């Protein structure tokens, strides 16, 4: 059987080993999240209305992957988070710009209908 001192030494070694292993978390989750958001945003609508923002997200994801491969975990995590934010921005801008475009089309259609209706209304009314 182990004595109290041996248990204490064992627990101290185990604590040190756990502390060493629990260092800074790897940025895999951040990279996966950014990749997922970019893939989700990689639609024709986003390509058409927010191509520059989506390209920026891809560039930052590439920076994050390079930083991760180079063991610069802080930069990898930061770049991955920026890539995710840029992908979300691209998607939101694309929705907004598509809605603005649809509104302009609707206004044009309404005006065309007004003009057509004026042509068919008798003068004496």
N, C-alpha and C positions, 0 to 999 in steps of 0.2 A: 504494500500500500504506500501511497505517497503521503508525505507529510505536508504540513501547511506551507512551508517554505518552497517545496517543490511545486506545489499548485500555484503559488504566487509567481514563481519564475515562469512556469508554463503559460500562465495567463498574460504575463508581461510580454513574452515572446509572441504569443498569438495576437495581442493588441498591436505590437509593432509591425507584424506581418500584414495585418489588415489595414493599418494606416498606410503602409507602403503601397499596397495594392489599390487603395481607394484614391490615389492621386487624382489629377484633373480628369474629368470625364472626356472620353473621345467624342469628336463631333459627328459621329455616324448618324445619330438621330437628326441633327440639324441638316446634314447633307441630304438624307433621305426625304426630309420634309420639303426642302427646297426643290429637289428633283421632282417630287410629286406635284408641287404647285406649278412648276414650269411645264410639266407634261400636261396638266389640267388646263393651263392657259394656252397651250400650243394648239389653238384651234384657228380656223380660217377667220373667224370674227376678230380674234385678238391680233392675229397677223395683219389683218387689214386696217384695224383702227388703232393699234398700239404696238406696232412692230418695233419701234425704237426702244420702248420700255422693256419689251420682252427680250430683245437682244441684250440689253443691259443686264437683265436677270441671268441670262445664259453666261455672259462674260463673268459675272460675279460668282456663279456656280463653278465655272472653270477655275477661277482663282482659288476658290475654296478647296477644290479637289487637289490642285497643285500644292496648296499650303498643307493639306492633310498628308499628302505623299511625302512632303518635306518635313514632316513631324512638327510643323508650326500649328499646333492645335488651336491656340487663341485666334490667330488669323483665319484659320479654316472655319471655326465656329462663327466668327464675326462676318466673314464673307458669305457663308451659307445663309445666315440670318438676313443679310442684306439682299441676297438673291431671292429669298422667299418673299421679302417685303416688295421687291421690284416686280415679282410675278403677280402678287396680289394687286399691286398698283396697275399693272398692265391690264389685268382682267377687269378691274373697276373702270378704268379709263375706256376700255373697249365697249363695255356696257353703256357708259354714259354717251360716248360718241355715236354708237349705233342708235341710241334713243334719239339723240339730236338729229341724226340723219333721217330717221323715220318720221320725226316731227316735221322736218322740212319737206319731205315727200308728201306728207298729209296736207300741209299748208298749200303746196302746189296743186294737189288734187282738188282741194276745196275751192281754190281760186278758179281753176279750170271749170269746175261745175257751176260756179257763179256766173262766169262769162257765158257759158252755154245756156244757162237759164235766162239770162238777160236777152239773148238772141231770140228766144222763143216766147217772150212775153209781148203781148200786143201793146201798141203805143198808147191806146186810149185808156188803159187801166191806171 
